[in-house]
């Protein structure tokens, strides 16, 4: 595994530290200092995701660096994704909906470290001195699902769901604590390059993520890539945006929904594809069936004013907002629409894959982040094989599949002997 971690062979250089050398042994670290150094590197004028999007879009045509991550991505494509495509387990390649999610993998190393000072003997149990750790990358990460801090490396994966089966597409784990805001963009960009360099005709049309992906940088990046983002608003970043429509005399709620003259949230009606605009209408005028046909009925008693603002019109008052007014608040697929909810239901595939990874018992299985990433990739390959097997079982019995596998092994052996 260390040989794989080092990537393709390179001539020894005193200025280059091999990954196997970097990850081995004990490491003198200061986790608090590492965290502060990361903050100091950040440009206060731009978020990390904004800076990353600029870099990724500028490097679109550049190939992936020939290292372990590239090798693992190519292995997953050739040993898992391509066979799944050939056997029909992965289809509709020109209209893929991909979900992404991150998780934390705990190493077989203590998060407390070994002191290098005598502060504890003096009764000081929390000091800022360096400590000795048996992992080079793991840090204390916040697990939002369990609402606790865990010592480990954060990884991120992309998953597609088809016919009730979850198929992993890529996993990255750069090491340490990095948010989904940046990991998601890195993973998606790497996958686009990986399928391009492997000659696969695949097109992702929709990306689905949770509120940890809710940033303007994501909408900017996906617009440039021709991908529709399906992302709920983050509860921690919801704000009122009255300035967006103030020139039209319209106020909005915290999520950008216009308020009617009576102060109620307007009802979402439709997305006008030709104008790329969202249409909001009176909240008390709703469709119903009467006499065998569909009609709109005004429920005046539900209005705070107990009267209809524009009784002579079918749906008014009406507000039309173009998507480019604010792509985060008014995405092409409106939040709260049936289609949005249907796509969001597919996002659970990424969470199921997190649970699947845990079921293989790789938590605390190694101290090296490189070894952990190799294990995660192997799990992805196995999951593809399991899905293909489950599809085969529908057509043949388990005994027949075993017999076919043994025949293939014997034919391969005969070919090697004669060769």
ABEGO torsion letter per residue (X at the ends): XAAAAAEBBBBBBAABBBAAAAABEBBBBBAAAAAAAAAAABBAABBAAAAAAAAAAAAAABBBBBBAAAAAAAAAAAAAAAAAAAAGABBGAABBBBBBBBBBBBBBBBAAEBBABAAAAAGBABBABBBBBABAABBBBBBAAAGBBBBEBBBBBBBBBBGGBBBBABBBBAEEBBBAAAAAAAAAAAAAAAAAAAGBBBBBABBBBBAAABBAAAAAAAAAAGBBBBBBBBAAABBBBAAAAAAAGBBBBAAGBBBBAAGBBBBBABBBAAAGBBBBBBAABBBBBBGGBBBBBBBAAABAAGBBABAABAAOBBBBBBAAABAAABBABBBGBAAAAAAAAAAAAAAAAAAAAAAAGABGABABAAAAAAAAAAAAAAAAAAAAAAAAAAABBAAAAAAAAAAAAAAAAAAAAAX
